[in-house]
Amino acid sequence: MPVKIRLQRHGKKGKPFYWIVAADARSPRDGKYLEKLGTYNPNVNPAIIDLDLDGSVKWLQNGAQPTDTARAILSYKGVMMKKHLLGGVAKGALTEEQVEEKFQAWLEEKAGRISAKKEGLSKADAKAKAEALAAEKAVNEKRMAAAAEAEAEANAEEVTEEAAEETQEAAPETENTVEEAPAAEETPKAEETPAEESEEEKKEA
């Protein structure tokens, strides 16, 4: 019976969650399986993989063929590396102690790369947040400047309107003053002097 190591889909729509299983190659993708080897959650970065390492190596040694995606996951977790090292033990080139030592060194190196990736992701996330905050501050400053400018323009318009109203109120008073001025300039007729009266009296006499 041909055996495949493959992914079996679970989870919600848009948020897949996979089981890593050893199953008959003729069975449906999400159908009956022979053994569950682990889980794969791609909804986080980096993805979370929980795998039975020894069980996976055992199935590979018994002739199970992984799919391309399953092979990538097995290689990422070191299953393919351990299978290769155990092949050296079968040929007599390595001892089990050497295999374990080499495999632990590989795991430590892998853990270092993973931690470096996490640090890089956290730094990138922090940088993105800082840039977003700076952009938001710039937008807020522009809005505040625009609001202040609009308020200043509104105040200037109010001042202009008040000045125009004051000018209109003062104009009628000036006109009345101008009209009354000629009347003030009128002088009464000169009264006849006593000298003129005496001359007229003399003529009559």
C-alpha positions in Angstrom: 0.0 0.0 0.0 1.6 3.4 -1.1 1.7 5.8 1.8 1.8 9.6 1.6 2.8 12.1 4.2 0.6 15.1 3.4 -1.5 17.9 4.9 -5.1 17.4 5.9 -7.0 20.7 6.0 -9.0 21.8 9.1 -9.9 25.2 10.5 -12.2 28.0 9.4 -12.8 29.5 6.0 -9.9 32.0 5.3 -7.9 30.7 8.3 -6.7 27.2 7.5 -5.2 24.8 10.0 -3.5 21.6 8.9 -2.8 18.2 10.3 0.3 16.4 9.1 -0.7 12.8 8.5 0.5 9.6 7.0 -2.3 8.3 4.9 -3.1 5.9 2.0 -2.3 7.6 -1.2 -5.7 6.5 -2.6 -7.8 8.0 0.3 -9.3 11.5 0.0 -7.3 14.4 1.2 -9.5 15.0 4.3 -10.5 11.3 4.7 -9.2 8.5 6.8 -5.5 8.5 7.7 -3.1 6.0 9.2 -1.3 8.2 11.8 -1.3 11.9 12.8 2.2 13.2 12.8 1.7 16.8 13.8 0.1 20.1 13.1 0.8 23.2 10.9 -0.6 26.7 11.6 0.3 29.2 8.8 -1.9 32.0 10.3 1.0 33.4 12.3 4.5 34.6 11.3 6.6 32.6 11.6 4.3 29.6 11.2 3.8 27.2 14.1 4.7 23.6 13.4 4.3 20.8 16.0 5.7 17.6 14.6 6.5 14.1 15.9 10.1 13.9 14.6 10.8 10.2 15.3 7.5 9.1 14.0 8.0 11.0 10.8 11.5 9.6 10.3 10.1 6.1 10.9 7.5 6.5 8.1 10.1 7.9 5.7 12.4 4.9 6.4 9.4 2.6 5.7 9.0 4.2 2.3 6.4 6.9 2.8 6.5 9.6 0.2 5.9 13.2 1.4 4.1 15.8 -0.8 6.1 18.9 -1.8 4.6 21.0 1.0 5.0 18.2 3.5 8.6 17.7 2.4 9.3 21.4 3.0 7.8 21.2 6.5 9.7 18.0 7.3 13.0 19.6 6.1 12.3 22.8 8.1 11.9 20.7 11.3 15.0 18.6 10.6 13.3 15.3 9.8 15.1 15.0 6.4 18.4 15.8 8.1 17.9 13.1 10.8 16.9 10.6 8.2 20.1 11.3 6.3 22.2 11.0 9.4 20.6 7.7 10.3 21.4 6.4 6.8 25.0 7.0 7.7 24.5 4.9 10.9 23.1 2.1 8.7 26.1 2.2 6.5 28.5 2.2 9.5 29.9 5.7 8.7 28.5 7.2 11.9 27.6 6.2 15.4 24.3 7.1 17.1 26.2 9.4 19.5 27.7 11.3 16.5 24.3 11.5 14.8 22.8 12.9 18.0 25.6 15.4 18.4 25.4 16.6 14.7 21.6 16.8 14.9 21.7 18.9 18.1 24.2 21.2 16.5 21.9 21.6 13.5 18.9 22.3 15.8 20.8 25.0 17.7 21.8 26.7 14.4 18.2 26.5 13.2 16.9 28.0 16.5 19.4 30.9 16.1 18.1 31.6 12.6 14.5 31.5 13.8 15.2 33.8 16.7 17.0 36.2 14.3 14.0 36.1 12.0 11.7 36.9 14.9 13.8 39.8 16.0 13.8 41.1 12.4 10.1 40.8 12.2 9.6 42.6 15.6 12.0 45.4 14.5 10.1 45.7 11.2 6.8 45.8 13.1 8.1 48.5 15.4 9.4 50.5 12.5 6.1 50.3 10.7 4.3 51.4 13.8 6.6 54.4 14.3 6.2 55.4 10.7 2.4 55.1 10.9 2.5 57.2 14.1 4.7 59.9 12.5 2.4 60.0 9.5 -0.7 60.3 11.7 1.0 63.2 13.6 1.8 65.0 10.4 -1.8 64.7 9.3 -3.1 66.0 12.6 -0.7 68.9 12.4 -1.9 69.8 8.9 -5.5 69.6 10.1 -4.7 71.9 13.1 -2.9 74.4 10.9 -5.8 74.4 8.4 -8.3 74.9 11.3 -6.2 77.8 12.7 -6.0 79.4 9.3 -9.7 79.1 8.7 -10.4 80.6 12.2 -8.0 83.5 11.5 -9.8 84.2 8.2 -13.2 84.1 9.9 -12.0 86.6 12.6 -10.6 88.9 9.9 -13.9 88.8 8.0 -15.7 89.7 11.3 -13.4 92.6 11.9 -13.9 93.9 8.3 -17.7 93.7 8.7 -17.6 95.6 12.0 -15.5 98.3 10.5 -17.8 98.6 7.5 -20.8 98.9 9.8 -19.1 101.6 11.9 -18.3 103.6 8.7 -21.9 103.4 7.6 -23.2 104.7 11.0 -20.7 107.6 11.0 -21.6 108.8 7.4 -25.1 110.4 8.2 -23.7 112.5 11.0 -21.2 114.1 8.6 -23.9 114.9 6.1 -26.0 116.7 8.7 -23.1 118.7 9.8 -22.4 119.8 6.2 -26.0 120.8 5.7 -26.1 122.9 8.8 -22.9 124.8 8.1 -24.4 127.4 5.6 -27.1 128.4 8.0 -24.5 129.2 10.6 -22.7 131.4 8.1 -25.8 133.7 7.6 -25.3 137.2 9.3 -28.1 139.5 10.4 -28.8 142.7 8.4 -26.9 145.7 9.7 -28.9 148.1 11.7 -29.0 151.8 10.7 -26.4 153.9 12.6 -27.3 157.0 14.7 -25.3 159.2 12.3 -27.5 158.3 9.3 -30.6 159.1 11.4 -29.4 162.6 12.3 -28.7 163.5 8.7 -32.2 162.5 7.7 -33.6 164.7 10.6 -31.6 167.7 9.3 -33.0 167.4 5.8 -36.5 167.3 7.1 -35.9 170.4 9.2 
